[in-house]
Amino acid sequence: MEYIVIINLFSSFFLCGLIWLVQLVHYPFFRYADLHAFEEAMSFHKKKISLIVVPVMFAELLSSFWLSLFSDLYTAFHVAGLVIVLVIWIVTFTTQVPLHSKLSEKREPDVIHRLVKSNWIRTLLWTIKAFLGVWLLRIYLI
């Protein structure tokens, strides 16, 4: 069980840090990317970011499921963490992925604006998940 907690905490902390970088630097940079190479840049972005994000998101999802189902300690907090992760996945695939697909076809400032604005939801949720992890880590270490 300890390894699952470590995997869950690591993935949540990692994704929280990454989403803040994406939110404050990466997505806003799309506004300034070269117009002529934008589609190529988006293709590069989608391929490379997926190599980093997808495995860690799956680790967080699976470890959150495991903890919410099998942990005898702090079950309500693990269930809350799972709910947060599920909402992140829903927002990712109903909002962020379609916006990325639109940007792969054409650079549209309005779509970039919506991407940045809607990504605050995931940024907030991963931040809450990380704070929840800090609280759980504090309790597990006591």
DRENTORKOL-3810 file (N, C-alpha, C; in nm, 4 decimals):
REM DRENTORKOL-3810
@n.u->0.0823; n.v->-0.1199; n.w->0.0000; ca.u->0.0000; ca.v->0.0000; ca.w->0.0000; c.u->0.0868; c.v->0.1264; c.w->0.0000
@n.u->0.2014; n.v->0.1197; n.w->0.0705; ca.u->0.2879; ca.v->0.2369; ca.w->0.0772; c.u->0.3363; c.v->0.2798; c.w->-0.0605
@n.u->0.3659; n.v->0.1825; n.w->-0.1470; ca.u->0.4133; ca.v->0.2159; ca.w->-0.2812; c.u->0.3043; c.v->0.2843; c.w->-0.3634
@n.u->0.1814; n.v->0.2438; n.w->-0.3438; ca.u->0.0699; ca.v->0.3066; ca.w->-0.4155; c.u->0.0535; c.v->0.4510; c.w->-0.3696
@n.u->0.0680; n.v->0.4745; n.w->-0.2403; ca.u->0.0596; ca.v->0.6112; ca.w->-0.1871; c.u->0.1722; c.v->0.6959; c.w->-0.2461
@n.u->0.2924; n.v->0.6428; n.w->-0.2516; ca.u->0.4072; ca.v->0.7155; ca.w->-0.3071; c.u->0.3844; c.v->0.7461; c.w->-0.4548
@n.u->0.3370; n.v->0.6492; n.w->-0.5314; ca.u->0.3077; ca.v->0.6707; ca.w->-0.6737; c.u->0.2021; c.v->0.7788; c.w->-0.6898
@n.u->0.0986; n.v->0.7720; n.w->-0.6073; ca.u->-0.0092; ca.v->0.8699; ca.w->-0.6155; c.u->0.0405; c.v->1.0097; c.w->-0.5817
@n.u->0.1154; n.v->1.0219; n.w->-0.4735; ca.u->0.1678; ca.v->1.1526; ca.w->-0.4335; c.u->0.2638; c.v->1.2080; c.w->-0.5375
@n.u->0.3559; n.v->1.1243; n.w->-0.5854; ca.u->0.4516; ca.v->1.1697; ca.w->-0.6862; c.u->0.3790; c.v->1.2186; c.w->-0.8109
@n.u->0.2848; n.v->1.1383; n.w->-0.8612; ca.u->0.2164; ca.v->1.1757; ca.w->-0.9854; c.u->0.1359; c.v->1.3042; c.w->-0.9661
@n.u->0.0696; n.v->1.3193; n.w->-0.8526; ca.u->-0.0086; ca.v->1.4412; ca.w->-0.8282; c.u->0.0812; c.v->1.5637; c.w->-0.8169
@n.u->0.1915; n.v->1.5525; n.w->-0.7437; ca.u->0.2838; ca.v->1.6653; ca.w->-0.7304; c.u->0.3465; c.v->1.7001; c.w->-0.8650
@n.u->0.3880; n.v->1.5987; n.w->-0.9394; ca.u->0.4486; ca.v->1.6197; ca.w->-1.0709; c.u->0.3509; c.v->1.6914; c.w->-1.1634
@n.u->0.2275; n.v->1.6412; n.w->-1.1696; ca.u->0.1277; ca.v->1.6991; ca.w->-1.2598; c.u->0.0868; c.v->1.8398; c.w->-1.2158
@n.u->0.0847; n.v->1.8643; n.w->-1.0868; ca.u->0.0553; ca.v->1.9986; ca.w->-1.0377; c.u->0.1630; c.v->2.0968; c.w->-1.0851
@n.u->0.2875; n.v->2.0601; n.w->-1.0682; ca.u->0.3960; ca.v->2.1465; ca.w->-1.1147; c.u->0.3929; c.v->2.1663; c.w->-1.2651
@n.u->0.3687; n.v->2.0590; n.w->-1.3370; ca.u->0.3650; ca.v->2.0668; ca.w->-1.4827; c.u->0.2499; c.v->2.1543; c.w->-1.5314
@n.u->0.1322; n.v->2.1411; n.w->-1.4707; ca.u->0.0171; ca.v->2.2190; ca.w->-1.5172; c.u->0.0387; c.v->2.3675; c.w->-1.4925
@n.u->0.1068; n.v->2.4034; n.w->-1.3840; ca.u->0.1359; ca.v->2.5446; ca.w->-1.3604; c.u->0.2328; c.v->2.5986; c.w->-1.4665
@n.u->0.3314; n.v->2.5188; n.w->-1.5049; ca.u->0.4225; ca.v->2.5594; ca.w->-1.6124; c.u->0.3465; c.v->2.5760; c.w->-1.7435
@n.u->0.2615; n.v->2.4795; n.w->-1.7749; ca.u->0.1811; ca.v->2.4865; ca.w->-1.8968; c.u->0.0895; c.v->2.6086; c.w->-1.8927
@n.u->0.0256; n.v->2.6320; n.w->-1.7786; ca.u->-0.0709; ca.v->2.7407; ca.w->-1.7666; c.u->-0.0067; c.v->2.8778; c.w->-1.7777
@n.u->0.1076; n.v->2.8961; n.w->-1.7142; ca.u->0.1689; ca.v->3.0287; ca.w->-1.7087; c.u->0.2672; c.v->3.0576; c.w->-1.8212
@n.u->0.3232; n.v->2.9512; n.w->-1.8827; ca.u->0.4261; ca.v->2.9719; ca.w->-1.9841; c.u->0.3872; c.v->2.9111; c.w->-2.1185
@n.u->0.3587; n.v->2.7838; n.w->-2.1168; ca.u->0.3457; ca.v->2.7100; ca.w->-2.2426; c.u->0.2235; c.v->2.7519; c.w->-2.3246
@n.u->0.1047; n.v->2.7444; n.w->-2.2670; ca.u->-0.0147; ca.v->2.7818; ca.w->-2.3430; c.u->-0.0143; c.v->2.9291; c.w->-2.3839
@n.u->0.0217; n.v->3.0218; n.w->-2.2950; ca.u->0.0273; ca.v->3.1616; ca.w->-2.3401; c.u->0.1282; c.v->3.1842; c.w->-2.4539
@n.u->0.2329; n.v->3.1025; n.w->-2.4586; ca.u->0.3319; ca.v->3.1146; ca.w->-2.5653; c.u->0.2705; c.v->3.0888; c.w->-2.7034
@n.u->0.1638; n.v->3.0100; n.w->-2.7076; ca.u->0.0979; ca.v->2.9830; ca.w->-2.8364; c.u->0.0571; c.v->3.1124; c.w->-2.9063
@n.u->0.0301; n.v->3.2172; n.w->-2.8307; ca.u->-0.0077; ca.v->3.3463; ca.w->-2.8898; c.u->0.1054; c.v->3.4063; c.w->-2.9730
@n.u->0.2281; n.v->3.3697; n.w->-2.9393; ca.u->0.3444; ca.v->3.4311; ca.w->-3.0025; c.u->0.4164; c.v->3.3376; c.w->-3.1000
@n.u->0.3704; n.v->3.2146; n.w->-3.1094; ca.u->0.4353; ca.v->3.1183; ca.w->-3.1986; c.u->0.4211; c.v->3.1641; c.w->-3.3430
@n.u->0.5193; n.v->3.1306; n.w->-3.4221; ca.u->0.5235; ca.v->3.1697; ca.w->-3.5631; c.u->0.3989; c.v->3.1210; c.w->-3.6370
@n.u->0.3335; n.v->3.2121; n.w->-3.7038; ca.u->0.2097; ca.v->3.1820; ca.w->-3.7750; c.u->0.2307; c.v->3.0775; c.w->-3.8841
@n.u->0.3429; n.v->3.0818; n.w->-3.9535; ca.u->0.3679; ca.v->2.9924; ca.w->-4.0665; c.u->0.4010; c.v->2.8501; c.w->-4.0243
@n.u->0.4534; n.v->2.8337; n.w->-3.9038; ca.u->0.4903; ca.v->2.6998; ca.w->-3.8571; c.u->0.4013; c.v->2.6536; c.w->-3.7418
@n.u->0.2875; n.v->2.7196; n.w->-3.7225; ca.u->0.2053; ca.v->2.6923; ca.w->-3.6064; c.u->0.1517; c.v->2.5500; c.w->-3.6044
@n.u->0.0995; n.v->2.5024; n.w->-3.7170; ca.u->0.0443; ca.v->2.3664; ca.w->-3.7215; c.u->0.1528; c.v->2.2628; c.w->-3.6905
@n.u->0.2711; n.v->2.2842; n.w->-3.7444; ca.u->0.3836; ca.v->2.1944; ca.w->-3.7166; c.u->0.4227; c.v->2.2014; c.w->-3.5687
@n.u->0.4219; n.v->2.3216; n.w->-3.5134; ca.u->0.4544; ca.v->2.3390; ca.w->-3.3715; c.u->0.3511; c.v->2.2690; c.w->-3.2838
@n.u->0.2232; n.v->2.2779; n.w->-3.3200; ca.u->0.1185; ca.v->2.2109; ca.w->-3.2432; c.u->0.1321; c.v->2.0589; c.w->-3.2511
@n.u->0.1653; n.v->2.0089; n.w->-3.3673; ca.u->0.1867; ca.v->1.8648; ca.w->-3.3831; c.u->0.3024; c.v->1.8187; c.w->-3.2943
@n.u->0.4101; n.v->1.8947; n.w->-3.2948; ca.u->0.5250; ca.v->1.8645; ca.w->-3.2100; c.u->0.4831; c.v->1.8671; c.w->-3.0628
@n.u->0.4108; n.v->1.9720; n.w->-3.0241; ca.u->0.3657; ca.v->1.9860; ca.w->-2.8859; c.u->0.2830; c.v->1.8650; c.w->-2.8429
@n.u->0.1841; n.v->1.8274; n.w->-2.9231; ca.u->0.0943; ca.v->1.7177; ca.w->-2.8857; c.u->0.1707; c.v->1.5861; c.w->-2.8697
@n.u->0.2643; n.v->1.5595; n.w->-2.9588; ca.u->0.3411; ca.v->1.4340; ca.w->-2.9504; c.u->0.4310; c.v->1.4324; c.w->-2.8275
@n.u->0.5030; n.v->1.5398; n.w->-2.8068; ca.u->0.6016; ca.v->1.5422; ca.w->-2.6986; c.u->0.5381; c.v->1.5542; c.w->-2.5605
@n.u->0.4358; n.v->1.6373; n.w->-2.5482; ca.u->0.3732; ca.v->1.6534; ca.w->-2.4166; c.u->0.3025; c.v->1.5242; c.w->-2.3759
@n.u->0.2485; n.v->1.4526; n.w->-2.4741; ca.u->0.1810; ca.v->1.3252; ca.w->-2.4446; c.u->0.2780; c.v->1.2222; c.w->-2.3871
@n.u->0.4015; n.v->1.2221; n.w->-2.4350; ca.u->0.5014; ca.v->1.1285; ca.w->-2.3823; c.u->0.5273; c.v->1.1508; c.w->-2.2334
@n.u->0.5130; n.v->1.2744; n.w->-2.1902; ca.u->0.5360; ca.v->1.3083; ca.w->-2.0504; c.u->0.4080; c.v->1.2915; c.w->-1.9685
@n.u->0.2974; n.v->1.3449; n.w->-2.0182; ca.u->0.1751; ca.v->1.3562; ca.w->-1.9398; c.u->0.0974; c.v->1.2251; c.w->-1.9292
@n.u->0.0822; n.v->1.1542; n.w->-2.0387; ca.u->-0.0060; ca.v->1.0364; ca.w->-2.0399; c.u->0.0353; c.v->0.9303; c.w->-1.9372
@n.u->0.1614; n.v->0.8877; n.w->-1.9327; ca.u->0.1953; ca.v->0.7852; ca.w->-1.8326; c.u->0.1724; c.v->0.8313; c.w->-1.6884
@n.u->0.2015; n.v->0.9573; n.w->-1.6601; ca.u->0.1864; ca.v->1.0067; ca.w->-1.5233; c.u->0.0381; c.v->1.0228; c.w->-1.4883
@n.u->-0.0424; n.v->1.0669; n.w->-1.5852; ca.u->-0.1865; ca.v->1.0768; ca.w->-1.5596; c.u->-0.2462; c.v->0.9380; c.w->-1.5342
@n.u->-0.2011; n.v->0.8372; n.w->-1.6098; ca.u->-0.2496; ca.v->0.7011; ca.w->-1.5846; c.u->-0.2046; c.v->0.6509; c.w->-1.4480
@n.u->-0.0808; n.v->0.6806; n.w->-1.4102; ca.u->-0.0325; ca.v->0.6399; ca.w->-1.2775; c.u->-0.1172; c.v->0.7048; c.w->-1.1682
@n.u->-0.1497; n.v->0.8323; n.w->-1.1854; ca.u->-0.2324; ca.v->0.9008; ca.w->-1.0866; c.u->-0.3727; c.v->0.8416; c.w->-1.0830
@n.u->-0.4301; n.v->0.8162; n.w->-1.1992; ca.u->-0.5657; ca.v->0.7607; ca.w->-1.2059; c.u->-0.5720; c.v->0.6220; c.w->-1.1423
@n.u->-0.4817; n.v->0.5345; n.w->-1.1811; ca.u->-0.4835; ca.v->0.3973; ca.w->-1.1287; c.u->-0.4544; c.v->0.3929; c.w->-0.9794
@n.u->-0.3572; n.v->0.4715; n.w->-0.9348; ca.u->-0.3271; ca.v->0.4724; ca.w->-0.7913; c.u->-0.4410; c.v->0.5359; c.w->-0.7118
@n.u->-0.5089; n.v->0.6347; n.w->-0.7688; ca.u->-0.6247; ca.v->0.6943; ca.w->-0.7007; c.u->-0.7386; c.v->0.5934; c.w->-0.6883
@n.u->-0.7621; n.v->0.5176; n.w->-0.7955; ca.u->-0.8635; ca.v->0.4110; ca.w->-0.7889; c.u->-0.8274; c.v->0.3103; c.w->-0.6802
@n.u->-0.7037; n.v->0.2652; n.w->-0.6824; ca.u->-0.6579; ca.v->0.1643; ca.w->-0.5866; c.u->-0.6779; c.v->0.2134; c.w->-0.4430
@n.u->-0.6316; n.v->0.3343; n.w->-0.4161; ca.u->-0.6414; ca.v->0.3883; ca.w->-0.2803; c.u->-0.7861; c.v->0.4078; c.w->-0.2370
@n.u->-0.8708; n.v->0.4531; n.w->-0.3263; ca.u->-1.0101; ca.v->0.4747; ca.w->-0.2876; c.u->-1.0837; c.v->0.3428; c.w->-0.2645
@n.u->-1.0385; n.v->0.2366; n.w->-0.3284; ca.u->-1.1046; ca.v->0.1070; ca.w->-0.3120; c.u->-1.0471; c.v->0.0231; c.w->-0.1982
@n.u->-0.9153; n.v->0.0296; n.w->-0.1781; ca.u->-0.8510; ca.v->-0.0667; ca.w->-0.0890; c.u->-0.7840; c.v->-0.0075; c.w->0.0342
@n.u->-0.7750; n.v->0.1236; n.w->0.0441; ca.u->-0.7104; ca.v->0.1820; ca.w->0.1610; c.u->-0.8054; c.v->0.1800; c.w->0.2803
@n.u->-0.7527; n.v->0.1358; n.w->0.3934; ca.u->-0.8306; ca.v->0.1358; ca.w->0.5169; c.u->-0.8183; c.v->0.2689; c.w->0.5907
@n.u->-0.7183; n.v->0.3477; n.w->0.5530; ca.u->-0.6931; ca.v->0.4754; ca.w->0.6186; c.u->-0.7387; c.v->0.5915; c.w->0.5310
@n.u->-0.8092; n.v->0.6847; n.w->0.5893; ca.u->-0.8439; ca.v->0.8099; ca.w->0.5238; c.u->-0.9172; c.v->0.7888; c.w->0.3918
@n.u->-1.0072; n.v->0.6937; n.w->0.3893; ca.u->-1.0782; ca.v->0.6561; ca.w->0.2676; c.u->-1.1496; c.v->0.7757; c.w->0.2046
@n.u->-1.2122; n.v->0.8581; n.w->0.2841; ca.u->-1.2854; ca.v->0.9730; ca.w->0.2289; c.u->-1.1925; c.v->1.0665; c.w->0.1522
@n.u->-1.0704; n.v->1.0833; n.w->0.2011; ca.u->-0.9747; ca.v->1.1697; ca.w->0.1322; c.u->-0.9278; c.v->1.1060; c.w->0.0014
@n.u->-0.9113; n.v->0.9738; n.w->0.0029; ca.u->-0.8714; ca.v->0.9049; ca.w->-0.1202; c.u->-0.9838; c.v->0.9081; c.w->-0.2232
@n.u->-1.1070; n.v->0.8952; n.w->-0.1769; ca.u->-1.2214; ca.v->0.9055; ca.w->-0.2685; c.u->-1.2303; c.v->1.0476; c.w->-0.3247
@n.u->-1.2090; n.v->1.1464; n.w->-0.2408; ca.u->-1.2080; ca.v->1.2855; ca.w->-0.2880; c.u->-1.0994; c.v->1.3058; c.w->-0.3932
@n.u->-0.9821; n.v->1.2481; n.w->-0.3684; ca.u->-0.8743; ca.v->1.2560; ca.w->-0.4664; c.u->-0.9121; c.v->1.1912; c.w->-0.5983
@n.u->-0.9780; n.v->1.0770; n.w->-0.5914; ca.u->-1.0228; ca.v->1.0091; ca.w->-0.7135; c.u->-1.1245; c.v->1.0941; c.w->-0.7884
@n.u->-1.2165; n.v->1.1545; n.w->-0.7175; ca.u->-1.3165; ca.v->1.2402; ca.w->-0.7824; c.u->-1.2481; c.v->1.3567; c.w->-0.8534
@n.u->-1.1505; n.v->1.4173; n.w->-0.7882; ca.u->-1.0753; ca.v->1.5268; ca.w->-0.8499; c.u->-1.0079; c.v->1.4784; c.w->-0.9778
@n.u->-0.9428; n.v->1.3637; n.w->-0.9721; ca.u->-0.8733; ca.v->1.3091; ca.w->-1.0891; c.u->-0.9726; c.v->1.2802; c.w->-1.2018
@n.u->-1.0875; n.v->1.2242; n.w->-1.1691; ca.u->-1.1879; ca.v->1.1950; ca.w->-1.2717; c.u->-1.2388; c.v->1.3234; c.w->-1.3383
@n.u->-1.2594; n.v->1.4269; n.w->-1.2593; ca.u->-1.3027; ca.v->1.5550; ca.w->-1.3166; c.u->-1.1942; c.v->1.6114; c.w->-1.4080
@n.u->-1.0684; n.v->1.5991; n.w->-1.3674; ca.u->-0.9570; ca.v->1.6440; ca.w->-1.4524; c.u->-0.9599; c.v->1.5699; c.w->-1.5861
@n.u->-0.9798; n.v->1.4395; n.w->-1.5819; ca.u->-0.9858; ca.v->1.3612; ca.w->-1.7056; c.u->-1.1033; c.v->1.4054; c.w->-1.7925
@n.u->-1.2173; n.v->1.4295; n.w->-1.7308; ca.u->-1.3351; ca.v->1.4732; ca.w->-1.8072; c.u->-1.3076; c.v->1.6074; c.w->-1.8745
@n.u->-1.2533; n.v->1.7025; n.w->-1.7996; ca.u->-1.2217; ca.v->1.8339; ca.w->-1.8563; c.u->-1.1170; c.v->1.8208; c.w->-1.9667
@n.u->-1.0184; n.v->1.7354; n.w->-1.9449; ca.u->-0.9141; ca.v->1.7158; ca.w->-2.0451; c.u->-0.9729; c.v->1.6690; c.w->-2.1775
@n.u->-1.0597; n.v->1.5688; n.w->-2.1713; ca.u->-1.1073; ca.v->1.5090; ca.w->-2.2961; c.u->-1.2308; c.v->1.5763; c.w->-2.3535
@n.u->-1.3016; n.v->1.6557; n.w->-2.2750; ca.u->-1.4177; ca.v->1.7263; ca.w->-2.3301; c.u->-1.3856; c.v->1.8700; c.w->-2.3700
@n.u->-1.2786; n.v->1.9250; n.w->-2.3147; ca.u->-1.2469; ca.v->2.0654; ca.w->-2.3422; c.u->-1.1078; c.v->2.0827; c.w->-2.4031
@n.u->-1.0047; n.v->2.0404; n.w->-2.3313; ca.u->-0.8683; ca.v->2.0680; ca.w->-2.3755; c.u->-0.8319; c.v->1.9953; c.w->-2.5057
@n.u->-0.8631; n.v->1.8677; n.w->-2.5145; ca.u->-0.8278; ca.v->1.7922; ca.w->-2.6356; c.u->-0.8966; c.v->1.8503; c.w->-2.7597
@n.u->-1.0275; n.v->1.8801; n.w->-2.7552; ca.u->-1.0888; ca.v->1.9422; ca.w->-2.8733; c.u->-1.0268; c.v->2.0775; c.w->-2.9112
@n.u->-0.9899; n.v->2.1573; n.w->-2.8122; ca.u->-0.9261; ca.v->2.2856; ca.w->-2.8425; c.u->-0.7893; c.v->2.2647; c.w->-2.9067
@n.u->-0.7143; n.v->2.1677; n.w->-2.8586; ca.u->-0.5861; ca.v->2.1345; ca.w->-2.9213; c.u->-0.6068; c.v->2.0889; c.w->-3.0647
@n.u->-0.7105; n.v->2.0112; n.w->-3.0880; ca.u->-0.7389; ca.v->1.9644; ca.w->-3.2242; c.u->-0.7686; c.v->2.0814; c.w->-3.3174
@n.u->-0.8448; n.v->2.1787; n.w->-3.2700; ca.u->-0.8728; ca.v->2.2977; ca.w->-3.3511; c.u->-0.7442; c.v->2.3731; c.w->-3.3828
@n.u->-0.6563; n.v->2.3833; n.w->-3.2836; ca.u->-0.5307; ca.v->2.4550; ca.w->-3.3053; c.u->-0.4362; c.v->2.3792; c.w->-3.3965
@n.u->-0.4530; n.v->2.2492; n.w->-3.4066; ca.u->-0.3701; ca.v->2.1706; ca.w->-3.4983; c.u->-0.4042; c.v->2.2023; c.w->-3.6438
@n.u->-0.5251; n.v->2.2481; n.w->-3.6652; ca.u->-0.5697; ca.v->2.2816; ca.w->-3.8005; c.u->-0.5357; c.v->2.4253; c.w->-3.8387
@n.u->-0.5434; n.v->2.5159; n.w->-3.7402; ca.u->-0.5259; ca.v->2.6576; ca.w->-3.7698; c.u->-0.5018; c.v->2.7348; c.w->-3.6407
@n.u->-0.4130; n.v->2.8307; n.w->-3.6474; ca.u->-0.3880; ca.v->2.9181; ca.w->-3.5315; c.u->-0.5005; c.v->3.0192; c.w->-3.5223
@n.u->-0.5765; n.v->3.0093; n.w->-3.4122; ca.u->-0.6878; ca.v->3.1009; ca.w->-3.3895; c.u->-0.6716; c.v->3.1623; c.w->-3.2506
@n.u->-0.6512; n.v->3.2934; n.w->-3.2441; ca.u->-0.6329; ca.v->3.3587; ca.w->-3.1136; c.u->-0.7468; c.v->3.3308; c.w->-3.0157
@n.u->-0.8700; n.v->3.3243; n.w->-3.0635; ca.u->-0.9828; ca.v->3.2968; ca.w->-2.9757; c.u->-0.9736; c.v->3.1566; c.w->-2.9143
@n.u->-0.9291; n.v->3.0608; n.w->-2.9926; ca.u->-0.9145; ca.v->2.9235; ca.w->-2.9427; c.u->-0.8010; c.v->2.9171; c.w->-2.8413
@n.u->-0.6929; n.v->2.9872; n.w->-2.8673; ca.u->-0.5818; ca.v->2.9930; ca.w->-2.7714; c.u->-0.6307; c.v->3.0553; c.w->-2.6407
@n.u->-0.7077; n.v->3.1614; n.w->-2.6509; ca.u->-0.7635; ca.v->3.2261; ca.w->-2.5314; c.u->-0.8508; c.v->3.1284; c.w->-2.4531
@n.u->-0.9375; n.v->3.0541; n.w->-2.5218; ca.u->-1.0239; ca.v->2.9560; ca.w->-2.4549; c.u->-0.9424; c.v->2.8434; c.w->-2.3938
@n.u->-0.8334; n.v->2.8028; n.w->-2.4611; ca.u->-0.7462; ca.v->2.6980; ca.w->-2.4080; c.u->-0.6852; c.v->2.7429; c.w->-2.2754
@n.u->-0.6319; n.v->2.8636; n.w->-2.2733; ca.u->-0.5696; ca.v->2.9167; ca.w->-2.1511; c.u->-0.6746; c.v->2.9334; c.w->-2.0415
@n.u->-0.7876; n.v->2.9929; n.w->-2.0761; ca.u->-0.8914; ca.v->3.0194; ca.w->-1.9763; c.u->-0.9484; c.v->2.8902; c.w->-1.9180
@n.u->-0.9810; n.v->2.7933; n.w->-2.0030; ca.u->-1.0403; ca.v->2.6684; ca.w->-1.9547; c.u->-0.9402; c.v->2.5822; c.w->-1.8792
@n.u->-0.8122; n.v->2.6007; n.w->-1.9067; ca.u->-0.7101; ca.v->2.5211; ca.w->-1.8386; c.u->-0.6958; c.v->2.5591; c.w->-1.6914
@n.u->-0.7499; n.v->2.6749; n.w->-1.6525; ca.u->-0.7482; ca.v->2.7120; ca.w->-1.5112; c.u->-0.8249; c.v->2.6106; c.w->-1.4273
@n.u->-0.9234; n.v->2.5448; n.w->-1.4863; ca.u->-0.9981; ca.v->2.4422; ca.w->-1.4126; c.u->-0.9040; c.v->2.3296; c.w->-1.3719
@n.u->-0.8275; n.v->2.2788; n.w->-1.4683; ca.u->-0.7341; ca.v->2.1696; ca.w->-1.4366; c.u->-0.6236; c.v->2.2173; c.w->-1.3428
@n.u->-0.5775; n.v->2.3395; n.w->-1.3622; ca.u->-0.4728; ca.v->2.3944; ca.w->-1.2754; c.u->-0.5217; c.v->2.3992; c.w->-1.1312
@n.u->-0.6419; n.v->2.4488; n.w->-1.1115; ca.u->-0.6996; ca.v->2.4549; ca.w->-0.9770; c.u->-0.7182; c.v->2.3151; c.w->-0.9185
@n.u->-0.7726; n.v->2.2229; n.w->-0.9985; ca.u->-0.7982; ca.v->2.0873; ca.w->-0.9476; c.u->-0.6694; c.v->2.0145; c.w->-0.9115
@n.u->-0.5656; n.v->2.0244; n.w->-0.9957; ca.u->-0.4399; ca.v->1.9585; ca.w->-0.9612; c.u->-0.3738; c.v->2.0246; c.w->-0.8406
@n.u->-0.3940; n.v->2.1531; n.w->-0.8237; ca.u->-0.3408; ca.v->2.2205; ca.w->-0.7054; c.u->-0.4117; c.v->2.1701; c.w->-0.5799
@n.u->-0.5431; n.v->2.1572; n.w->-0.5862; ca.u->-0.6186; ca.v->2.1018; ca.w->-0.4730; c.u->-0.5739; c.v->1.9593; c.w->-0.4452
@n.u->-0.5558; n.v->1.8796; n.w->-0.5510; ca.u->-0.5116; ca.v->1.7402; ca.w->-0.5353; c.u->-0.3742; c.v->1.7356; c.w->-0.4694
@n.u->-0.2854; n.v->1.8257; n.w->-0.5076; ca.u->-0.1516; ca.v->1.8298; ca.w->-0.4468; c.u->-0.1596; c.v->1.8697; c.w->-0.2996
@n.u->-0.2427; n.v->1.9685; n.w->-0.2663; ca.u->-0.2594; ca.v->2.0074; ca.w->-0.1259; c.u->-0.3194; c.v->1.8931; c.w->-0.0444
@n.u->-0.4130; n.v->1.8228; n.w->-0.1029; ca.u->-0.4688; ca.v->1.7040; ca.w->-0.0382; c.u->-0.3570; c.v->1.6021; c.w->-0.0138
@n.u->-0.2697; n.v->1.5864; n.w->-0.1114; ca.u->-0.1557; ca.v->1.4956; ca.w->-0.0968; c.u->-0.0610; c.v->1.5381; c.w->0.0137
@n.u->-0.0362; n.v->1.6677; n.w->0.0247; ca.u->0.0490; ca.v->1.7184; ca.w->0.1327; c.u->-0.0137; c.v->1.6867; c.w->0.2679
@n.u->-0.1438; n.v->1.7086; n.w->0.2781; ca.u->-0.2137; ca.v->1.6792; ca.w->0.4030; c.u->-0.2056; c.v->1.5304; c.w->0.4354
@n.u->-0.2285; n.v->1.4445; n.w->0.3358; ca.u->-0.2203; ca.v->1.2988; ca.w->0.3584; c.u->-0.0784; c.v->1.2575; c.w->0.3938
@n.u->0.0181; n.v->1.3147; n.w->0.3261; ca.u->0.1588; ca.v->1.2824; ca.w->0.3549; c.u->0.1925; c.v->1.3194; c.w->0.4993
@n.u->0.1459; n.v->1.4336; n.w->0.5430; ca.u->0.1695; ca.v->1.4766; ca.w->0.6810; c.u->0.1102; c.v->1.3760; c.w->0.7796
@n.u->-0.0101; n.v->1.3296; n.w->0.7501; ca.u->-0.0765; ca.v->1.2331; ca.w->0.8388; c.u->-0.0053; c.v->1.0977; c.w->0.8348
@n.u->0.0305; n.v->1.0514; n.w->0.7149; ca.u->0.0994; ca.v->0.9216; ca.w->0.7034; c.u->0.2333; c.v->0.9221; c.w->0.7757
@n.u->0.2991; n.v->1.0374; n.w->0.7807; ca.u->0.4306; ca.v->1.0432; ca.w->0.8440; c.u->0.4239; c.v->1.0592; c.w->0.9954
@n.u->0.3080; n.v->1.0957; n.w->1.0468; ca.u->0.2943; ca.v->1.1139; ca.w->1.1926; c.u->0.2794; c.v->0.9785; c.w->1.2599
END
